[in-house]
Amino acid sequence: MAMYEPIRGHDEEEEKKKRGVECCSGDVDVDVVVDDVEMAIHSRSSASAISKIEDEEGSKQRRLHQHQHQHQHQPSPKPQSQRLVSLDVFRGLTVALMILVDNAGGVLPAINHSPWNGVTLADFVMPFFLFIVGVSLALTYKKLSCCTVATRKAIVRTLKLLILGLFFQGGFLHGINDLTYGVDIEQIRWLGILQRIAIAYLLTALCEIWLKGVDNVNSGSSLLRKYRFQWVFALMLTALYLFLLYGLYVPDWEYQIPIKASSSAPKMFSVKCGVRGDTGPACNAVGMIDRKILGIKHLYRRPVYARTEQCSINSPDYGPLPSDAPSWCQAPFDPEGLLSSVMAIVTCLVGLHYGHIIVHFKDHKDRIFHWMITTSCLILLGLSLDLCGMHLNKVLYSFSYMCFTAGVAGILFAAIYLMVDVCGYRRLTLVMEWMGMHALMIYIIAACNILPVVLQGFYWGRPQNNILRLIGIGS
C-alpha cells in the first residue's frame, strides 16, 4: 500500500559516476596544451616569437584555470530518483481487487472470502499486500547509514499504522445504517488489517536492518548465504506456528451474545472441544490464543465461518441459522489474530527475498529466472501440503496457504514487471499505478467505510432518508 515509502532507483552510485565522467569530459587537456607550446617553440628561434608563444601559453593556462574554477563551483545536478513502476501497479491492482471483493462479495459470494478451507479471489488480497511490503523494504533499506536511526523510523511508522488501524477498524466508526460513533473500550477490536500489516512491517524491517550478511552476491546460493539469518528467522516462525497450531490442547469454552431489543441477560453458549491439533472453526488453537490473550469481547463479531453450510442456509453467503446449527456459529473470531499473524510475517519475508533479487541482480532475465524458481517451489509446496491434509485456509493463515498465495503473488509480480518495467507498457496500467501510489488513502476511504459514513450524514427529514438509501445501499 501507499503507506510505505516510494521505491527509489537502485543505481544512484553508478549514475553519479557516469555524471562525473561526463563533467570531466568537457575539461581542457593540459598535456595537449603543453605539446602545442613545445612545437611552437621549436619552430621559431627568435626571442619575439618565443615571447609571443609564452603569452599564448599563459593565455591558454588562464582560460584552463578559469574553466576549472567555474566547473568546481558549478552545483552538481541532483540524482533523479525512479520508482519501481511494477510495484506501484501491483499495489494498485491489489487495492482494486480489495474494493471489488468488498463491494461485490455480497452479490457474488463465490468471490468473497472462503467460509473456511479453500481459496477464493478475496483470499489473495492480504497476502498480496504483505508481499508488496516485503519487496518495498528490500529496496528501501538497500543501503543504510545508521541502523539505529532506521530502526527508530521503522518503529514510528509501525505506531502510526497501529493507531490508524485502531481508529478505523476498532469500532469507532460504526458504518452504514448506524449514524452514531465512538467505541466501548471494553469491546474495542484490538487487531485488524492495518495492525497485521504494521506487525509484519516492523519485524521484516528489523530483519532487513540487522540480519544481513557481508557476503558478495553473484549467484542464487550466495544470495541465500548473505541473508541466511533472515531465512533462519522465517523457519523459526514457521516452526513456532506449526507447533502451537498442532500441539496446543484446546479445552471447552463458552461465550455469550446480547439479545437485541431485550433487557434480559445475554444468552450463553457452550462449545465442546477437548482436542489437540484440530483445524476446524470451533476448536483450533488460533481462536483459543486470541480468546485467552485478547479476550473474546475484543474479537471480530462477524466471523467468516458464519457462512459455512453448518451456520447458514444461504451458504456461501450469510443467512439465517439452520435448525441444527452448532453452538459455535455465532462466536466471535478474529481473522487477523495473533497466531495467524505469525505466518503473515513469513509472507512479508518472502516478499523481502523477491526484493533482494531486484537489488543484487541487474539483468531482467536473471531477476525473472530467480523469481520463477522461488515461485514454482512455493506453489508446488502449498498444493502438495493441501493434498496431504494441511488445507489452504486464510482465517488460520495455514502454512500451505502462505506458500500458495505467496507463490501466486510472485508470479503475478513477475508478469507485471515484465509488462511494465521491461516492455514499457505503462499506458495500460496508469490507473493502477496511480491507485498504487495512493493506496492508503484509497483504502481508508473505500474499505474503512469513511465515504459511506460521510454520505449517509446528509439526509432529509430523518436519518434514514440519506443519499445511500437513494442509490440502493444499505436499504
C-alpha positions in Angstrom: 0.0 0.0 0.0 1.0 3.5 -0.3 1.7 3.7 3.4 5.1 2.6 2.6 7.8 4.9 1.2 8.2 5.2 -2.6 10.7 2.8 -4.1 13.7 4.8 -5.3 16.3 4.0 -8.0 18.9 1.4 -7.2 21.8 2.6 -9.3 22.5 6.0 -7.9 26.2 5.5 -7.3 26.6 4.3 -10.9 24.7 7.3 -12.1 26.9 9.6 -10.1 30.0 8.0 -11.6 28.6 8.5 -15.1 27.8 12.1 -14.3 31.3 12.6 -13.0 32.8 11.2 -16.3 30.5 13.4 -18.3 31.6 16.5 -16.3 35.2 15.7 -16.7 34.9 15.2 -20.4 34.5 18.9 -21.0 37.8 19.9 -19.4 40.8 21.1 -21.4 43.6 18.6 -21.7 46.8 20.1 -20.1 49.1 17.8 -22.0 47.7 18.8 -25.3 48.3 22.5 -24.5 51.9 21.8 -23.5 52.7 19.8 -26.6 51.3 22.6 -28.8 53.5 25.1 -27.0 56.7 23.0 -27.4 56.1 22.5 -31.1 55.6 26.3 -31.5 58.9 27.0 -29.6 60.9 24.6 -31.7 59.6 26.1 -34.9 60.7 29.6 -34.0 64.1 30.8 -32.8 63.6 34.5 -32.4 63.1 36.0 -28.9 60.0 37.8 -30.1 58.4 34.6 -31.3 59.2 32.8 -28.0 57.7 35.7 -26.1 54.6 35.6 -28.2 54.3 31.9 -27.7 54.7 32.3 -23.9 51.9 34.9 -24.0 49.7 32.4 -25.8 50.6 29.7 -23.3 49.8 31.9 -20.4 46.5 32.9 -22.0 45.6 29.2 -22.5 46.6 28.3 -19.0 44.5 31.2 -17.6 41.5 30.0 -19.7 42.1 26.5 -18.4 42.3 27.7 -14.8 39.1 29.8 -15.3 37.2 26.8 -16.8 38.3 24.5 -13.9 37.3 27.1 -11.4 33.9 27.5 -12.9 33.4 23.8 -13.0 34.4 23.3 -9.4 31.8 25.9 -8.2 29.0 24.6 -10.5 26.4 22.7 -8.4 26.2 19.1 -9.4 22.7 18.0 -10.6 20.6 16.1 -8.1 20.2 12.4 -8.8 16.9 11.7 -10.4 15.0 9.1 -8.4 13.0 6.4 -10.1 10.1 4.3 -8.9 9.7 0.6 -9.5 6.6 1.1 -11.6 5.6 -2.6 -11.5 5.4 -2.4 -7.7 3.0 0.5 -7.8 0.9 -1.2 -10.4 0.8 -4.4 -8.3 -0.2 -2.4 -5.3 -2.9 -0.6 -7.2 -4.2 -3.9 -8.6 -4.4 -5.3 -5.1 -6.4 -2.2 -3.9 -8.7 -2.6 -6.9 -9.2 -6.2 -6.0 -9.9 -5.3 -2.4 -12.6 -2.8 -3.4 -14.1 -5.4 -5.8 -14.5 -8.2 -3.3 -15.6 -5.8 -0.5 -18.5 -4.4 -2.6 -19.3 -7.3 -4.9 -18.8 -10.1 -2.4 -22.3 -9.9 -1.2 -23.7 -10.1 -4.7 -21.2 -12.7 -5.8 -20.5 -14.9 -2.7 -18.2 -17.0 -4.9 -15.5 -14.3 -4.9 -16.0 -13.4 -1.2 -13.7 -14.9 1.4 -13.8 -18.7 1.6 -16.1 -19.7 4.6 -13.3 -21.9 5.9 -11.0 -24.2 3.9 -10.1 -23.3 0.3 -9.1 -20.1 -1.5 -11.2 -17.6 -3.4 -10.4 -14.3 -5.1 -10.8 -12.3 -1.9 -8.3 -14.5 -0.1 -5.4 -13.2 -2.2 -5.7 -9.6 -1.1 -4.0 -9.8 2.3 -1.0 -11.9 1.1 -0.5 -9.6 -1.8 -0.3 -6.5 0.5 2.2 -8.3 2.8 4.2 -9.5 -0.2 4.4 -5.9 -1.5 5.6 -4.7 1.9 8.4 -7.1 1.8 9.6 -6.1 -1.7 9.4 -2.5 -0.7 11.5 -2.9 2.4 14.3 -4.7 0.5 14.6 -1.6 -1.7 14.1 1.0 1.0 16.8 -0.5 3.2 19.2 -1.3 0.4 21.9 1.0 1.9 21.8 2.2 5.5 23.8 5.0 7.0 22.8 4.2 10.6 20.9 1.1 11.7 19.7 2.8 14.9 18.1 5.7 13.1 16.5 3.3 10.6 15.1 1.2 13.5 13.6 4.2 15.2 11.9 5.3 11.9 10.5 1.8 11.4 9.1 1.8 14.9 7.5 5.2 14.4 5.9 4.1 11.1 4.6 1.0 12.9 3.0 3.0 15.6 1.2 5.2 13.0 -0.2 2.2 11.3 -1.4 0.7 14.6 -3.1 3.9 15.6 -4.8 4.2 12.2 -5.9 0.6 12.5 -7.4 1.0 16.0 -9.3 4.1 14.9 -10.7 2.8 11.6 -11.2 -0.8 12.5 -11.5 -0.8 16.3 -15.2 0.1 16.1 -15.1 3.9 16.4 -16.9 4.4 13.0 -19.9 2.2 13.1 -20.6 2.2 9.4 -23.7 2.0 7.2 -27.2 2.3 8.9 -25.6 3.5 12.2 -25.2 7.2 12.5 -23.6 7.0 15.9 -19.9 7.0 16.5 -17.5 6.1 19.3 -16.3 2.8 20.8 -16.7 1.0 24.0 -13.2 0.3 25.3 -14.4 -3.0 26.8 -15.3 -4.2 23.3 -12.8 -2.5 21.1 -11.3 -4.7 18.4 -7.5 -4.7 19.0 -6.5 -6.4 15.8 -7.3 -5.7 12.1 -5.8 -5.5 8.6 -3.7 -2.4 9.3 -2.5 -3.8 12.6 -1.4 -7.1 11.0 0.5 -5.1 8.3 2.1 -3.0 10.9 3.4 -6.0 12.9 4.7 -7.7 9.7 6.3 -4.5 8.6 8.1 -3.9 11.8 9.6 -7.4 12.2 10.6 -7.6 8.5 12.2 -4.2 8.7 14.2 -5.2 11.7 15.4 -8.3 9.9 16.5 -6.3 6.9 18.2 -3.7 9.1 20.1 -6.1 11.5 20.2 -9.6 9.9 22.3 -9.1 6.8 25.5 -10.9 6.0 28.6 -9.4 4.4 28.8 -12.0 1.5 29.0 -10.8 -2.1 26.1 -11.9 -4.2 26.8 -13.3 -7.6 24.5 -16.3 -7.7 21.4 -17.7 -6.1 23.4 -19.7 -3.5 25.4 -16.6 -2.5 22.1 -14.7 -2.1 20.9 -17.3 0.3 24.2 -17.1 2.3 24.0 -13.4 2.6 20.5 -13.5 4.1 20.7 -16.8 5.8 19.9 -15.3 9.2 16.6 -14.0 7.8 15.7 -17.4 6.4 16.5 -18.9 9.8 14.1 -16.4 11.4 11.4 -17.4 8.9 11.9 -21.1 9.6 11.7 -20.4 13.4 8.4 -18.5 12.9 7.0 -21.4 10.8 8.1 -24.0 13.4 6.6 -21.9 16.2 3.3 -21.6 14.3 3.1 -25.3 13.5 4.0 -26.3 17.0 1.3 -24.1 18.6 -1.4 -24.9 16.0 -1.0 -28.7 16.2 0.4 -29.1 19.7 -1.7 -26.9 22.0 -4.6 -28.5 23.8 -7.9 -26.7 23.2 -10.4 -27.1 26.2 -14.1 -26.5 26.2 -15.1 -22.8 26.1 -18.2 -20.6 26.2 -19.4 -17.3 25.1 -22.4 -15.1 25.3 -24.2 -12.8 22.9 -26.6 -10.0 23.9 -30.3 -10.3 23.0 -31.4 -7.4 20.8 -34.3 -5.2 22.0 -34.4 -7.0 25.3 -33.4 -6.2 28.8 -32.9 -9.9 29.7 -29.5 -11.4 30.4 -27.2 -12.3 27.4 -27.6 -15.8 26.1 -24.8 -18.2 26.9 -23.4 -20.8 24.5 -21.0 -23.6 25.4 -18.6 -25.2 22.9 -17.3 -28.7 23.4 -13.7 -29.2 22.4 -11.1 -31.1 24.5 -8.9 -31.8 21.5 -5.4 -31.1 20.2 -4.4 -30.2 16.6 -7.9 -29.5 15.4 -8.2 -27.1 12.5 -11.9 -26.7 12.3 -13.8 -23.5 13.1 -14.6 -24.3 16.8 -11.6 -25.9 18.4 -8.5 -24.6 16.7 -5.5 -23.1 18.6 -5.7 -19.8 16.7 -9.0 -18.9 18.2 -8.1 -20.2 21.6 -5.0 -18.0 21.8 -7.0 -14.9 20.9 -9.7 -15.7 23.4 -7.1 -16.1 26.2 -4.8 -13.2 25.4 -7.1 -10.6 23.8 -10.4 -11.5 25.3 -13.4 -12.8 23.5 -15.1 -9.4 23.7 -12.3 -7.8 21.6 -12.6 -10.2 18.6 -14.3 -9.7 15.3 -18.1 -10.2 15.7 -18.9 -11.3 12.2 -16.8 -14.4 11.7 -16.3 -15.8 8.2 -17.4 -19.3 9.3 -20.9 -17.9 9.8 -21.2 -18.5 6.0 -20.5 -22.2 6.2 -23.2 -24.8 5.5 -23.5 -25.6 9.2 -24.2 -22.0 10.1 -26.1 -20.5 7.1 -28.9 -21.8 5.0 -27.7 -19.4 2.3 -24.1 -20.7 2.3 -21.6 -19.5 1.0 -23.4 -16.2 1.9 -24.6 -15.1 5.3 -28.1 -16.2 6.2 -30.4 -17.5 8.9 -29.1 -20.3 11.1 -30.2 -23.8 10.3 -32.3 -25.6 12.9 -29.4 -27.9 13.7 -26.7 -25.2 13.7 -23.8 -26.0 16.1 -23.2 -23.8 19.1 -20.1 -22.0 17.8 -21.7 -20.4 14.8 -22.2 -17.0 16.4 -19.0 -17.0 18.4 -16.6 -14.1 17.7 -13.4 -15.0 15.8 -10.7 -12.6 14.5 -9.3 -13.3 11.0 -6.3 -11.2 11.9 -5.5 -13.0 15.1 -2.2 -13.3 16.9 -1.1 -16.8 15.9 -2.2 -16.4 12.3 -0.2 -13.2 12.0 2.9 -15.2 12.6 2.6 -16.8 9.2 1.6 -13.4 7.7 5.1 -12.2 8.8 6.6 -15.1 6.8 4.7 -13.9 3.7 6.3 -10.5 4.2 9.8 -12.2 4.4 9.1 -14.0 1.2 8.4 -10.6 -0.5 11.7 -9.4 1.0 13.5 -12.2 -0.8 12.0 -11.1 -4.1 13.2 -7.5 -3.4 16.7 -8.8 -2.7 16.7 -10.3 -6.2 16.0 -6.8 -7.6 18.8 -5.3 -5.5 21.5 -7.8 -6.4 20.6 -8.9 -10.0 20.5 -6.1 -12.6 19.7 -8.2 -15.7 16.0 -8.7 -16.3 16.4 -12.3 -17.3 18.3 -13.1 -14.1 15.6 -11.5 -12.0 12.7 -13.3 -13.6 14.7 -16.6 -13.6 15.3 -16.4 -9.8 11.7 -15.3 -9.2 10.3 -18.2 -11.1 12.4 -20.7 -9.2 11.1 -19.4 -5.8 7.5 -19.1 -7.2 7.4 -22.6 -8.5 8.7 -24.1 -5.3 6.2 -22.2 -3.2 3.2 -23.1 -5.3 4.1 -26.8 -5.5 4.8 -27.0 -1.8 1.5 -25.3 -1.0 -0.6 -27.5 -3.2 1.2 -30.6 -2.0 0.5 -29.8 1.6 -3.1 -29.1 0.8 -3.4 -32.6 -0.8 -1.7 -34.1 2.3 -4.3 -32.6 4.7 -2.9 -29.2 5.6 -5.6 -27.3 3.9 -5.4 -23.9 2.4 -7.1 -21.7 5.0 -7.0 -17.9 5.1 -8.5 -17.5 8.5 -5.9 -19.7 10.1 -3.3 -18.5 7.7 -2.1 -22.1 7.3 1.4 -22.8 6.1 0.1 -24.2 2.9 -2.0 -21.1 2.3 1.1 -18.9 2.9 3.2 -20.9 0.4 0.5 -20.9 -2.3 -0.6 -17.3 -2.1 3.0 -16.0 -1.8 3.9 -18.0 -4.9 0.9 -16.6 -6.8 1.9 -13.1 -5.7 5.4 -13.8 -7.0 4.3 -14.9 -10.4 1.9 -12.0 -10.8 4.5 -9.5 -9.7 7.0 -11.0 -12.3 4.3 -10.8 -15.0 3.6 -7.1 -14.2 7.4 -6.4 -14.0 7.9 -7.9 -17.5 5.0 -6.0 -19.0 5.7 -2.6 -17.3 9.4 -2.2 -16.4 10.8 -4.4 -19.2 8.5 -4.0 -22.2 7.3 -0.5 -21.1 3.6 -0.9 -21.5 2.7 1.8 -18.9 -0.3 3.4 -20.6 -2.3 0.3 -20.0 -1.7 0.5 -16.2 -1.7 4.2 -15.5 -4.9 4.0 -13.4 -3.5 1.1 -11.3 -0.2 2.9 -11.0 -2.0 6.0 -9.6 -4.0 3.8 -7.2 -0.8 2.1 -6.0 0.8 5.5 -5.2 -2.2 6.5 -3.1 -3.2 3.1 -1.7 -3.5 4.1 1.9 -5.8 7.0 1.1 -8.0 4.8 -1.1 -8.1 2.0 1.5 -9.2 4.4 4.2 -11.9 6.0 2.1 -13.2 2.8 0.4 -12.5 -0.1 2.8 -13.0 1.6 6.2 -16.5 3.0 5.4 -15.3 6.6 5.5 -17.1 7.6 2.3 -20.3 5.8 3.2 -20.3 7.3 6.7 -19.9 10.8 5.2 -22.5 10.3 2.6 -25.2 8.9 4.9 -24.7 12.0 7.1 -26.6 14.0 4.5 -30.3 13.3 4.8 -33.7 15.0 4.7 -36.4 14.7 7.3 -35.0 11.8 9.1 -31.6 10.0 9.1 -32.9 7.0 7.2 -33.6 9.3 4.2 -30.0 9.6 3.2 -28.0 9.5 -0.1 -27.0 5.9 0.4 -30.6 4.7 0.6 -31.4 6.7 -2.5 -28.9 4.8 -4.6 -29.8 1.5 -3.0 -27.0 1.0 -0.5 -28.0 -0.1 3.0 -31.7 -0.4 2.2 
